[in-house]
Amino acid sequence: MTALKRYVWAAAALLLLWTGAPRAGAVDCSAASAVVMEAETGRVLYEKQARQRRPIASITKLMTALVALESGHDLEENVTIRPEWTGIEGSSLYLTPGENIRLETLLYGLLLRSGNDGAEAIAGWCGGSREKFIARMNERAARLGMTDSHFSDPSGLSDEGHWSSAYDMALLARACLAQPELAKIVSTRAITLEGRALVNHNKLLWRCPGCLGMKTGYTKKAGRTLVSAAEREGMTLICVTLNDPDDWADHIALLDWAFGRFAMEQVVRAGETLCRLPVGGSLLPFCPAVAGEGAALCLAQGEQPRLRLELDRTALTAPVAAGEILGRAVYELEGAALAAVPLETGAALPDLAPPRRGPLAWLQERLGGAAKTMTGG
């Protein structure tokens, strides 16, 4: 195989992962910052100051829960409450020093009732110390690509050194939806655990069709903050608003607008031929290049014909095995990379066979061997 070559191909129907958010026809939003993102591909469908850093209040607790669930601790283990974890201002589970409570109950209390004391208990227990847990929160944010985020406490109460953006919180929400236990907790309307009746603060679970829950937040500095997700007709959308005095109505309006304009479309299937590529050193001059996996994209009406396919692949020289990885097929819309699928060979091609020996060559070989035998050579 030789060095990478780049081929650009216009395509009438193919795929997408992210593009700048459409503006025309978008609904009004009273939030200082907002974003609507399709969960599977990460495509931004709507944005308003989405990368501006702002205080985020209790939606911080989505990161607290994610780090806790990834820490390896058993949800059934009992946590012994320490004095420094109790008496925290704001929303509370009313934990008492010396109390034993399951980690699972703390997580439900964190995400449904927004218990700030629960956040401190989870951080101290799962991190070994508050400081170590906060370091893990920032490490996880970095791995998620949350470049406009920094965490300084597990609850979101702090105003110092604690911020994120609507876009970054949507990235976090994608990771939370991919964590089954976390997704289950945020979608729970109400539950009673260990004698504690916990009711979800997220009113969208009752008001918004297909709502999967997520997290509410409020402080005087941050204003009202909200992360929500909803699924309709096989498409899941994430909505984030920061400093939004009318967040319930805005989330319903933004989600209704996005679900009404966009839909998931299967644009390529595994094994589908994307093009034919030249092959050196083979009797057959071309080899079919196929998609190594299928993909569905979140598309608005009229976008599919404007998609472009760019192939990043190695040059082919026989012999070629079927299913050999050539590179990737990247799909673009208006210059923005949307998605990529593996590009594979769709057939095996042998190299050029050596010319078959004629009868004269066979006779000369045999006579030469006989002469050597007679002379003892």
C-alpha atoms as a printed R data frame, in Angstrom:
    type eleno elety resid chain resno       x       y       z
1   ATOM     1    CA   MET     A     1   0.000   0.000   0.000
2   ATOM     2    CA   THR     A     2   1.223   3.510  -0.833
3   ATOM     3    CA   ALA     A     3   0.730   6.872   0.849
4   ATOM     4    CA   LEU     A     4  -2.725   8.255   1.521
5   ATOM     5    CA   LYS     A     5  -4.538   9.775  -1.419
6   ATOM     6    CA   ARG     A     6  -7.575  12.012  -1.147
7   ATOM     7    CA   TYR     A     7 -10.589  11.710  -3.364
8   ATOM     8    CA   VAL     A     8 -13.630  13.953  -3.272
9   ATOM     9    CA   TRP     A     9 -16.870  12.633  -4.647
10  ATOM    10    CA   ALA     A    10 -20.229  14.396  -4.919
11  ATOM    11    CA   ALA     A    11 -22.954  12.161  -3.485
12  ATOM    12    CA   ALA     A    12 -26.698  12.408  -3.778
13  ATOM    13    CA   ALA     A    13 -27.503  10.540  -0.585
14  ATOM    14    CA   LEU     A    14 -25.082   9.887   2.244
15  ATOM    15    CA   LEU     A    15 -24.206  10.710   5.881
16  ATOM    16    CA   LEU     A    16 -23.666  13.250   8.663
17  ATOM    17    CA   LEU     A    17 -22.409  13.855  12.188
18  ATOM    18    CA   TRP     A    18 -22.041  17.579  12.921
19  ATOM    19    CA   THR     A    19 -22.693  20.816  11.116
20  ATOM    20    CA   GLY     A    20 -23.356  24.398  12.047
21  ATOM    21    CA   ALA     A    21 -26.852  24.835  13.405
22  ATOM    22    CA   PRO     A    22 -29.549  25.953  10.976
23  ATOM    23    CA   ARG     A    23 -31.009  29.361  11.769
24  ATOM    24    CA   ALA     A    24 -33.938  29.872   9.412
25  ATOM    25    CA   GLY     A    25 -37.272  29.191  11.027
26  ATOM    26    CA   ALA     A    26 -35.792  28.551  14.469
27  ATOM    27    CA   VAL     A    27 -37.925  29.375  17.494
28  ATOM    28    CA   ASP     A    28 -37.196  32.218  19.877
29  ATOM    29    CA   CYS     A    29 -35.442  31.350  23.132
30  ATOM    30    CA   SER     A    30 -35.120  33.485  26.264
31  ATOM    31    CA   ALA     A    31 -31.955  31.719  27.479
32  ATOM    32    CA   ALA     A    32 -28.598  33.459  27.558
33  ATOM    33    CA   SER     A    33 -27.097  30.287  26.047
34  ATOM    34    CA   ALA     A    34 -28.812  27.327  24.423
35  ATOM    35    CA   VAL     A    35 -28.201  24.321  22.204
36  ATOM    36    CA   VAL     A    36 -30.191  21.465  20.693
37  ATOM    37    CA   MET     A    37 -28.102  18.413  19.718
38  ATOM    38    CA   GLU     A    38 -28.976  15.075  18.124
39  ATOM    39    CA   ALA     A    39 -27.687  12.469  20.554
40  ATOM    40    CA   GLU     A    40 -26.421   9.723  18.233
41  ATOM    41    CA   THR     A    41 -24.308  11.826  15.882
42  ATOM    42    CA   GLY     A    42 -23.748  14.962  17.948
43  ATOM    43    CA   ARG     A    43 -25.113  17.210  15.228
44  ATOM    44    CA   VAL     A    44 -26.059  20.664  16.506
45  ATOM    45    CA   LEU     A    45 -29.531  21.609  15.284
46  ATOM    46    CA   TYR     A    46 -29.883  24.929  17.100
47  ATOM    47    CA   GLU     A    47 -27.485  27.121  19.040
48  ATOM    48    CA   LYS     A    48 -27.402  30.466  20.803
49  ATOM    49    CA   GLN     A    49 -24.125  31.531  22.421
50  ATOM    50    CA   ALA     A    50 -23.609  27.797  22.875
51  ATOM    51    CA   ARG     A    51 -19.874  27.941  23.642
52  ATOM    52    CA   GLN     A    52 -19.981  30.874  26.036
53  ATOM    53    CA   ARG     A    53 -18.719  29.981  29.518
54  ATOM    54    CA   ARG     A    54 -21.322  30.430  32.243
55  ATOM    55    CA   PRO     A    55 -22.068  29.197  35.782
56  ATOM    56    CA   ILE     A    56 -24.215  26.071  35.553
57  ATOM    57    CA   ALA     A    57 -25.593  25.393  39.053
58  ATOM    58    CA   SER     A    58 -26.948  21.890  39.766
59  ATOM    59    CA   ILE     A    59 -26.742  20.490  36.246
60  ATOM    60    CA   THR     A    60 -23.170  19.923  37.454
61  ATOM    61    CA   LYS     A    61 -24.569  16.823  39.148
62  ATOM    62    CA   LEU     A    62 -24.760  14.986  35.832
63  ATOM    63    CA   MET     A    63 -20.954  14.918  35.844
64  ATOM    64    CA   THR     A    64 -20.924  13.933  39.527
65  ATOM    65    CA   ALA     A    65 -23.198  10.978  38.785
66  ATOM    66    CA   LEU     A    66 -21.263   9.918  35.682
67  ATOM    67    CA   VAL     A    67 -17.915   9.898  37.495
68  ATOM    68    CA   ALA     A    68 -19.448   8.013  40.434
69  ATOM    69    CA   LEU     A    69 -20.982   5.339  38.202
70  ATOM    70    CA   GLU     A    70 -17.682   4.912  36.365
71  ATOM    71    CA   SER     A    71 -15.693   4.649  39.601
72  ATOM    72    CA   GLY     A    72 -16.309   0.919  39.996
73  ATOM    73    CA   HIS     A    73 -18.215   1.197  43.267
74  ATOM    74    CA   ASP     A    74 -21.149  -1.167  43.780
75  ATOM    75    CA   LEU     A    75 -24.501   0.629  43.913
76  ATOM    76    CA   GLU     A    76 -25.578  -1.666  46.746
77  ATOM    77    CA   GLU     A    77 -22.683  -0.754  49.031
78  ATOM    78    CA   ASN     A    78 -23.470   1.211  52.183
79  ATOM    79    CA   VAL     A    79 -21.972   4.665  52.572
80  ATOM    80    CA   THR     A    80 -21.328   5.865  56.124
81  ATOM    81    CA   ILE     A    81 -22.093   9.580  56.223
82  ATOM    82    CA   ARG     A    82 -19.360  11.827  57.610
83  ATOM    83    CA   PRO     A    83 -20.099  15.121  59.412
84  ATOM    84    CA   GLU     A    84 -18.439  17.262  56.719
85  ATOM    85    CA   TRP     A    85 -20.900  15.951  54.136
86  ATOM    86    CA   THR     A    86 -23.967  17.181  56.025
87  ATOM    87    CA   GLY     A    87 -25.632  20.552  56.573
88  ATOM    88    CA   ILE     A    88 -24.918  21.779  53.032
89  ATOM    89    CA   GLU     A    89 -27.046  24.748  51.955
90  ATOM    90    CA   GLY     A    90 -29.724  24.462  49.301
91  ATOM    91    CA   SER     A    91 -31.534  21.301  48.196
92  ATOM    92    CA   SER     A    92 -30.883  18.487  50.655
93  ATOM    93    CA   LEU     A    93 -31.409  14.817  51.419
94  ATOM    94    CA   TYR     A    94 -31.049  15.724  55.121
95  ATOM    95    CA   LEU     A    95 -28.258  13.240  55.692
96  ATOM    96    CA   THR     A    96 -27.066  12.786  59.275
97  ATOM    97    CA   PRO     A    97 -23.549  11.961  60.513
98  ATOM    98    CA   GLY     A    98 -23.039   8.233  61.033
99  ATOM    99    CA   GLU     A    99 -26.040   7.285  58.897
100 ATOM   100    CA   ASN     A   100 -25.606   4.322  56.536
101 ATOM   101    CA   ILE     A   101 -27.203   4.742  53.127
102 ATOM   102    CA   ARG     A   102 -26.787   2.870  49.854
103 ATOM   103    CA   LEU     A   103 -24.841   4.537  47.065
104 ATOM   104    CA   GLU     A   104 -27.836   3.900  44.793
105 ATOM   105    CA   THR     A   105 -30.080   5.951  47.093
106 ATOM   106    CA   LEU     A   106 -27.553   8.785  47.111
107 ATOM   107    CA   LEU     A   107 -27.503   8.835  43.306
108 ATOM   108    CA   TYR     A   108 -31.292   8.935  43.055
109 ATOM   109    CA   GLY     A   109 -31.343  11.689  45.673
110 ATOM   110    CA   LEU     A   110 -28.656  13.564  43.753
111 ATOM   111    CA   LEU     A   111 -30.479  13.520  40.420
112 ATOM   112    CA   LEU     A   112 -34.147  13.633  41.489
113 ATOM   113    CA   ARG     A   113 -34.130  15.864  44.599
114 ATOM   114    CA   SER     A   114 -30.811  17.530  43.701
115 ATOM   115    CA   GLY     A   115 -29.366  16.884  47.158
116 ATOM   116    CA   ASN     A   116 -26.221  18.951  47.691
117 ATOM   117    CA   ASP     A   117 -25.299  16.898  50.747
118 ATOM   118    CA   GLY     A   118 -25.664  13.802  48.556
119 ATOM   119    CA   ALA     A   119 -23.203  15.311  46.073
120 ATOM   120    CA   GLU     A   120 -20.632  15.825  48.830
121 ATOM   121    CA   ALA     A   121 -21.148  12.288  50.142
122 ATOM   122    CA   ILE     A   122 -20.775  10.749  46.685
123 ATOM   123    CA   ALA     A   123 -17.618  12.755  45.993
124 ATOM   124    CA   GLY     A   124 -15.995  11.867  49.303
125 ATOM   125    CA   TRP     A   125 -16.943   8.193  49.085
126 ATOM   126    CA   CYS     A   126 -16.251   7.452  45.416
127 ATOM   127    CA   GLY     A   127 -13.220   9.696  45.091
128 ATOM   128    CA   GLY     A   128 -11.489   8.920  48.372
129 ATOM   129    CA   SER     A   129 -11.553  12.654  48.986
130 ATOM   130    CA   ARG     A   130 -13.473  15.634  47.661
131 ATOM   131    CA   GLU     A   131 -10.376  16.977  45.918
132 ATOM   132    CA   LYS     A   132  -9.586  13.712  44.148
133 ATOM   133    CA   PHE     A   133 -13.166  13.371  42.956
134 ATOM   134    CA   ILE     A   134 -13.215  16.909  41.541
135 ATOM   135    CA   ALA     A   135  -9.966  16.137  39.721
136 ATOM   136    CA   ARG     A   136 -11.705  13.124  38.164
137 ATOM   137    CA   MET     A   137 -14.590  15.353  37.097
138 ATOM   138    CA   ASN     A   138 -12.207  17.618  35.214
139 ATOM   139    CA   GLU     A   139 -10.347  14.666  33.718
140 ATOM   140    CA   ARG     A   140 -13.632  13.221  32.462
141 ATOM   141    CA   ALA     A   141 -14.617  16.575  31.009
142 ATOM   142    CA   ALA     A   142 -11.335  16.715  29.104
143 ATOM   143    CA   ARG     A   143 -11.901  13.231  27.651
144 ATOM   144    CA   LEU     A   144 -15.353  14.294  26.484
145 ATOM   145    CA   GLY     A   145 -13.921  17.322  24.688
146 ATOM   146    CA   MET     A   146 -15.533  19.800  27.091
147 ATOM   147    CA   THR     A   147 -13.003  22.541  26.377
148 ATOM   148    CA   ASP     A   148 -15.086  25.327  27.929
149 ATOM   149    CA   SER     A   149 -15.672  23.639  31.281
150 ATOM   150    CA   HIS     A   150 -14.053  23.555  34.698
151 ATOM   151    CA   PHE     A   151 -15.450  21.988  37.856
152 ATOM   152    CA   SER     A   152 -14.551  23.068  41.383
153 ATOM   153    CA   ASP     A   153 -17.260  21.299  43.401
154 ATOM   154    CA   PRO     A   154 -19.567  18.281  42.982
155 ATOM   155    CA   SER     A   155 -22.871  20.135  43.486
156 ATOM   156    CA   GLY     A   156 -22.599  23.308  41.397
157 ATOM   157    CA   LEU     A   157 -23.024  25.674  44.356
158 ATOM   158    CA   SER     A   158 -19.627  27.288  43.862
159 ATOM   159    CA   ASP     A   159 -19.268  30.495  41.854
160 ATOM   160    CA   GLU     A   160 -15.479  30.388  41.786
161 ATOM   161    CA   GLY     A   161 -13.630  28.383  39.146
162 ATOM   162    CA   HIS     A   162 -16.793  26.532  38.151
163 ATOM   163    CA   TRP     A   163 -18.246  26.955  34.682
164 ATOM   164    CA   SER     A   164 -19.321  25.249  31.496
165 ATOM   165    CA   SER     A   165 -21.131  26.026  28.242
166 ATOM   166    CA   ALA     A   166 -24.395  24.850  26.722
167 ATOM   167    CA   TYR     A   167 -22.466  22.910  24.077
168 ATOM   168    CA   ASP     A   168 -20.201  21.219  26.627
169 ATOM   169    CA   MET     A   169 -23.174  20.225  28.764
170 ATOM   170    CA   ALA     A   170 -24.775  18.641  25.694
171 ATOM   171    CA   LEU     A   171 -21.604  16.573  25.237
172 ATOM   172    CA   LEU     A   172 -21.904  15.496  28.866
173 ATOM   173    CA   ALA     A   173 -25.582  14.650  28.371
174 ATOM   174    CA   ARG     A   174 -24.669  12.340  25.454
175 ATOM   175    CA   ALA     A   175 -22.275  10.448  27.723
176 ATOM   176    CA   CYS     A   176 -24.925  10.231  30.451
177 ATOM   177    CA   LEU     A   177 -27.534   8.819  28.070
178 ATOM   178    CA   ALA     A   178 -25.022   6.147  27.046
179 ATOM   179    CA   GLN     A   179 -24.679   5.069  30.707
180 ATOM   180    CA   PRO     A   180 -27.701   2.775  31.286
181 ATOM   181    CA   GLU     A   181 -27.998   3.218  35.056
182 ATOM   182    CA   LEU     A   182 -27.693   6.984  34.831
183 ATOM   183    CA   ALA     A   183 -30.244   7.170  32.007
184 ATOM   184    CA   LYS     A   184 -32.619   5.091  34.127
185 ATOM   185    CA   ILE     A   185 -32.257   7.358  37.157
186 ATOM   186    CA   VAL     A   186 -32.837  10.678  35.352
187 ATOM   187    CA   SER     A   187 -35.973   9.292  33.674
188 ATOM   188    CA   THR     A   188 -37.538   8.273  37.012
189 ATOM   189    CA   ARG     A   189 -40.445  10.495  38.033
190 ATOM   190    CA   ALA     A   190 -40.624   9.361  41.654
191 ATOM   191    CA   ILE     A   191 -39.283   6.566  43.830
192 ATOM   192    CA   THR     A   192 -39.041   5.639  47.500
193 ATOM   193    CA   LEU     A   193 -35.701   4.220  48.645
194 ATOM   194    CA   GLU     A   194 -34.724   3.382  52.220
195 ATOM   195    CA   GLY     A   195 -37.692   5.331  53.523
196 ATOM   196    CA   ARG     A   196 -36.933   8.448  51.470
197 ATOM   197    CA   ALA     A   197 -39.627   9.584  49.035
198 ATOM   198    CA   LEU     A   198 -37.842  11.186  46.091
199 ATOM   199    CA   VAL     A   199 -39.716  13.174  43.427
200 ATOM   200    CA   ASN     A   200 -37.962  14.393  40.296
201 ATOM   201    CA   HIS     A   201 -37.709  18.198  40.012
202 ATOM   202    CA   ASN     A   202 -37.802  17.938  36.205
203 ATOM   203    CA   LYS     A   203 -41.345  18.951  35.193
204 ATOM   204    CA   LEU     A   204 -40.662  18.033  31.572
205 ATOM   205    CA   LEU     A   205 -41.114  14.378  32.517
206 ATOM   206    CA   TRP     A   206 -44.824  15.198  32.840
207 ATOM   207    CA   ARG     A   207 -45.117  17.962  30.228
208 ATOM   208    CA   CYS     A   208 -42.917  17.031  27.255
209 ATOM   209    CA   PRO     A   209 -43.794  14.052  25.002
210 ATOM   210    CA   GLY     A   210 -41.035  11.441  24.946
211 ATOM   211    CA   CYS     A   211 -39.000  13.157  27.672
212 ATOM   212    CA   LEU     A   212 -36.105  11.068  29.002
213 ATOM   213    CA   GLY     A   213 -35.414  13.457  31.876
214 ATOM   214    CA   MET     A   214 -31.950  14.860  32.726
215 ATOM   215    CA   LYS     A   215 -31.307  17.649  35.311
216 ATOM   216    CA   THR     A   216 -32.458  21.012  36.645
217 ATOM   217    CA   GLY     A   217 -30.394  23.727  38.304
218 ATOM   218    CA   TYR     A   218 -30.598  27.161  39.907
219 ATOM   219    CA   THR     A   219 -28.402  29.638  41.750
220 ATOM   220    CA   LYS     A   220 -28.675  33.431  41.853
221 ATOM   221    CA   LYS     A   221 -25.559  33.814  39.733
222 ATOM   222    CA   ALA     A   222 -26.327  31.048  37.214
223 ATOM   223    CA   GLY     A   223 -30.060  31.668  36.988
224 ATOM   224    CA   ARG     A   224 -32.205  28.742  35.888
225 ATOM   225    CA   THR     A   225 -30.255  26.007  34.090
226 ATOM   226    CA   LEU     A   226 -31.727  22.907  32.500
227 ATOM   227    CA   VAL     A   227 -30.590  19.842  30.556
228 ATOM   228    CA   SER     A   228 -33.289  17.709  28.953
229 ATOM   229    CA   ALA     A   229 -33.521  14.859  26.459
230 ATOM   230    CA   ALA     A   230 -36.432  13.424  24.521
231 ATOM   231    CA   GLU     A   231 -36.957  10.554  22.073
232 ATOM   232    CA   ARG     A   232 -39.534  10.490  19.298
233 ATOM   233    CA   GLU     A   233 -39.770   8.186  16.289
234 ATOM   234    CA   GLY     A   234 -36.302   6.742  16.785
235 ATOM   235    CA   MET     A   235 -34.480  10.064  17.213
236 ATOM   236    CA   THR     A   236 -33.123  11.351  20.546
237 ATOM   237    CA   LEU     A   237 -32.493  15.060  21.046
238 ATOM   238    CA   ILE     A   238 -30.682  16.887  23.846
239 ATOM   239    CA   CYS     A   239 -31.588  20.441  24.846
240 ATOM   240    CA   VAL     A   240 -29.531  22.662  27.166
241 ATOM   241    CA   THR     A   241 -30.373  26.177  28.354
242 ATOM   242    CA   LEU     A   242 -28.321  28.380  30.689
243 ATOM   243    CA   ASN     A   243 -29.711  31.402  32.539
244 ATOM   244    CA   ASP     A   244 -33.209  30.927  31.134
245 ATOM   245    CA   PRO     A   245 -36.129  32.420  33.105
246 ATOM   246    CA   ASP     A   246 -38.643  30.485  30.974
247 ATOM   247    CA   ASP     A   247 -36.798  27.192  30.616
248 ATOM   248    CA   TRP     A   248 -39.743  24.763  30.723
249 ATOM   249    CA   ALA     A   249 -41.529  26.495  27.842
250 ATOM   250    CA   ASP     A   250 -38.306  27.036  25.904
251 ATOM   251    CA   HIS     A   251 -37.322  23.368  26.078
252 ATOM   252    CA   ILE     A   252 -40.735  22.228  24.887
253 ATOM   253    CA   ALA     A   253 -40.693  24.760  22.039
254 ATOM   254    CA   LEU     A   254 -37.119  23.979  20.969
255 ATOM   255    CA   LEU     A   255 -37.668  20.226  21.045
256 ATOM   256    CA   ASP     A   256 -40.980  20.478  19.177
257 ATOM   257    CA   TRP     A   257 -39.305  22.661  16.532
258 ATOM   258    CA   ALA     A   258 -36.355  20.292  16.102
259 ATOM   259    CA   PHE     A   259 -38.466  17.123  15.990
260 ATOM   260    CA   GLY     A   260 -40.703  18.809  13.423
261 ATOM   261    CA   ARG     A   261 -37.840  19.781  11.134
262 ATOM   262    CA   PHE     A   262 -35.327  16.929  11.404
263 ATOM   263    CA   ALA     A   263 -35.515  13.142  11.114
264 ATOM   264    CA   MET     A   264 -33.098  10.199  11.219
265 ATOM   265    CA   GLU     A   265 -32.449   8.729   7.771
266 ATOM   266    CA   GLN     A   266 -30.515   5.565   6.925
267 ATOM   267    CA   VAL     A   267 -28.111   6.914   4.335
268 ATOM   268    CA   VAL     A   268 -25.689   4.021   3.940
269 ATOM   269    CA   ARG     A   269 -25.811   0.340   4.848
270 ATOM   270    CA   ALA     A   270 -22.970  -2.022   5.738
271 ATOM   271    CA   GLY     A   271 -21.567  -3.588   2.582
272 ATOM   272    CA   GLU     A   272 -23.031  -0.941   0.291
273 ATOM   273    CA   THR     A   273 -20.706  -0.069  -2.617
274 ATOM   274    CA   LEU     A   274 -19.566   3.552  -2.454
275 ATOM   275    CA   CYS     A   275 -17.265   3.606  -5.495
276 ATOM   276    CA   ARG     A   276 -14.821   1.541  -7.609
277 ATOM   277    CA   LEU     A   277 -11.117   2.126  -7.035
278 ATOM   278    CA   PRO     A   278  -8.207   1.420  -9.425
279 ATOM   279    CA   VAL     A   279  -5.955  -1.525  -8.543
280 ATOM   280    CA   GLY     A   280  -2.348  -1.899  -9.647
281 ATOM   281    CA   GLY     A   281  -0.837  -5.270 -10.563
282 ATOM   282    CA   SER     A   282  -4.114  -7.087 -11.184
283 ATOM   283    CA   LEU     A   283  -5.879  -8.479 -14.235
284 ATOM   284    CA   LEU     A   284  -9.004  -6.686 -12.971
285 ATOM   285    CA   PRO     A   285  -8.441  -2.911 -13.092
286 ATOM   286    CA   PHE     A   286 -10.976  -1.913 -10.412
287 ATOM   287    CA   CYS     A   287 -12.082  -3.064  -6.959
288 ATOM   288    CA   PRO     A   288 -15.397  -2.151  -5.326
289 ATOM   289    CA   ALA     A   289 -15.009  -0.060  -2.147
290 ATOM   290    CA   VAL     A   290 -17.796  -0.661   0.365
291 ATOM   291    CA   ALA     A   291 -18.966   0.848   3.642
292 ATOM   292    CA   GLY     A   292 -17.662  -1.190   6.574
293 ATOM   293    CA   GLU     A   293 -20.729  -0.268   8.617
294 ATOM   294    CA   GLY     A   294 -24.051   1.451   8.146
295 ATOM   295    CA   ALA     A   295 -25.017   4.891   9.345
296 ATOM   296    CA   ALA     A   296 -28.116   6.956   9.943
297 ATOM   297    CA   LEU     A   297 -28.063  10.739   9.942
298 ATOM   298    CA   CYS     A   298 -30.174  13.505  11.370
299 ATOM   299    CA   LEU     A   299 -31.274  15.455   8.294
300 ATOM   300    CA   ALA     A   300 -33.631  18.285   7.513
301 ATOM   301    CA   GLN     A   301 -35.745  18.197   4.394
302 ATOM   302    CA   GLY     A   302 -33.662  19.105   1.349
303 ATOM   303    CA   GLU     A   303 -30.259  18.417   2.932
304 ATOM   304    CA   GLN     A   304 -29.627  14.926   1.570
305 ATOM   305    CA   PRO     A   305 -28.888  16.029  -2.033
306 ATOM   306    CA   ARG     A   306 -26.290  18.516  -0.740
307 ATOM   307    CA   LEU     A   307 -24.158  15.916   1.043
308 ATOM   308    CA   ARG     A   308 -20.615  15.258  -0.184
309 ATOM   309    CA   LEU     A   309 -18.490  12.155   0.290
310 ATOM   310    CA   GLU     A   310 -14.735  12.427   0.771
311 ATOM   311    CA   LEU     A   311 -12.581   9.292   0.686
312 ATOM   312    CA   ASP     A   312  -9.358   9.115   2.685
313 ATOM   313    CA   ARG     A   313  -7.794   5.863   1.525
314 ATOM   314    CA   THR     A   314  -4.623   4.047   0.586
315 ATOM   315    CA   ALA     A   315  -3.755   3.177  -3.010
316 ATOM   316    CA   LEU     A   316  -4.492  -0.430  -3.965
317 ATOM   317    CA   THR     A   317  -1.951  -2.923  -5.292
318 ATOM   318    CA   ALA     A   318  -2.793  -6.593  -5.856
319 ATOM   319    CA   PRO     A   319  -3.140  -9.007  -4.225
320 ATOM   320    CA   VAL     A   320  -6.122  -7.541  -2.374
321 ATOM   321    CA   ALA     A   321  -8.151  -9.427   0.247
322 ATOM   322    CA   ALA     A   322 -11.877  -8.928   0.668
323 ATOM   323    CA   GLY     A   323 -12.722  -6.806   3.714
324 ATOM   324    CA   GLU     A   324  -9.338  -5.081   3.777
325 ATOM   325    CA   ILE     A   325  -9.493  -1.682   5.489
326 ATOM   326    CA   LEU     A   326  -8.669   1.061   3.002
327 ATOM   327    CA   GLY     A   327  -9.361   4.106   5.145
328 ATOM   328    CA   ARG     A   328 -12.583   5.951   5.783
329 ATOM   329    CA   ALA     A   329 -15.465   7.608   4.001
330 ATOM   330    CA   VAL     A   330 -16.187  11.067   5.429
331 ATOM   331    CA   TYR     A   331 -19.492  12.806   4.803
332 ATOM   332    CA   GLU     A   332 -19.765  16.574   4.668
333 ATOM   333    CA   LEU     A   333 -22.488  19.176   4.459
334 ATOM   334    CA   GLU     A   334 -21.559  22.704   3.416
335 ATOM   335    CA   GLY     A   335 -17.903  22.121   4.287
336 ATOM   336    CA   ALA     A   336 -18.518  20.686   7.772
337 ATOM   337    CA   ALA     A   337 -17.511  17.093   8.542
338 ATOM   338    CA   LEU     A   338 -20.566  15.149   9.596
339 ATOM   339    CA   ALA     A   339 -19.680  11.473   9.977
340 ATOM   340    CA   ALA     A   340 -17.220   8.780   8.959
341 ATOM   341    CA   VAL     A   341 -17.537   5.058   8.242
342 ATOM   342    CA   PRO     A   342 -14.764   2.522   7.534
343 ATOM   343    CA   LEU     A   343 -13.968   2.028   3.852
344 ATOM   344    CA   GLU     A   344 -13.252  -1.612   2.912
345 ATOM   345    CA   THR     A   345 -12.492  -3.664  -0.183
346 ATOM   346    CA   GLY     A   346 -15.577  -5.408  -1.470
347 ATOM   347    CA   ALA     A   347 -13.807  -8.246  -3.301
348 ATOM   348    CA   ALA     A   348 -10.559 -10.232  -3.379
349 ATOM   349    CA   LEU     A   349  -8.277  -9.560  -6.353
350 ATOM   350    CA   PRO     A   350  -5.218 -11.757  -7.108
351 ATOM   351    CA   ASP     A   351  -2.030 -10.313  -8.507
352 ATOM   352    CA   LEU     A   352  -0.946 -10.952 -12.111
353 ATOM   353    CA   ALA     A   353  -0.122 -14.689 -12.503
354 ATOM   354    CA   PRO     A   354   3.263 -15.562 -14.107
355 ATOM   355    CA   PRO     A   355   2.903 -16.596 -17.777
356 ATOM   356    CA   ARG     A   356   2.214 -20.297 -18.256
357 ATOM   357    CA   ARG     A   357   5.168 -22.341 -19.635
358 ATOM   358    CA   GLY     A   358   4.766 -23.623 -23.156
359 ATOM   359    CA   PRO     A   359   5.749 -27.182 -24.313
360 ATOM   360    CA   LEU     A   360   9.139 -25.993 -25.624
361 ATOM   361    CA   ALA     A   361  10.119 -24.591 -22.210
362 ATOM   362    CA   TRP     A   362   9.003 -27.857 -20.608
363 ATOM   363    CA   LEU     A   363  11.089 -29.940 -23.063
364 ATOM   364    CA   GLN     A   364  14.173 -27.752 -22.586
365 ATOM   365    CA   GLU     A   365  13.878 -28.130 -18.803
366 ATOM   366    CA   ARG     A   366  13.567 -31.898 -19.066
367 ATOM   367    CA   LEU     A   367  16.445 -32.262 -21.569
368 ATOM   368    CA   GLY     A   368  18.628 -30.066 -19.405
369 ATOM   369    CA   GLY     A   369  17.948 -32.272 -16.404
370 ATOM   370    CA   ALA     A   370  18.684 -35.453 -18.400
371 ATOM   371    CA   ALA     A   371  21.990 -34.056 -19.677
372 ATOM   372    CA   LYS     A   372  23.107 -33.303 -16.132
373 ATOM   373    CA   THR     A   373  22.276 -36.873 -15.074
374 ATOM   374    CA   MET     A   374  24.298 -38.436 -17.942
375 ATOM   375    CA   THR     A   375  27.369 -36.303 -17.338
376 ATOM   376    CA   GLY     A   376  27.185 -36.558 -13.566
377 ATOM   377    CA   GLY     A   377  26.766 -32.791 -13.336
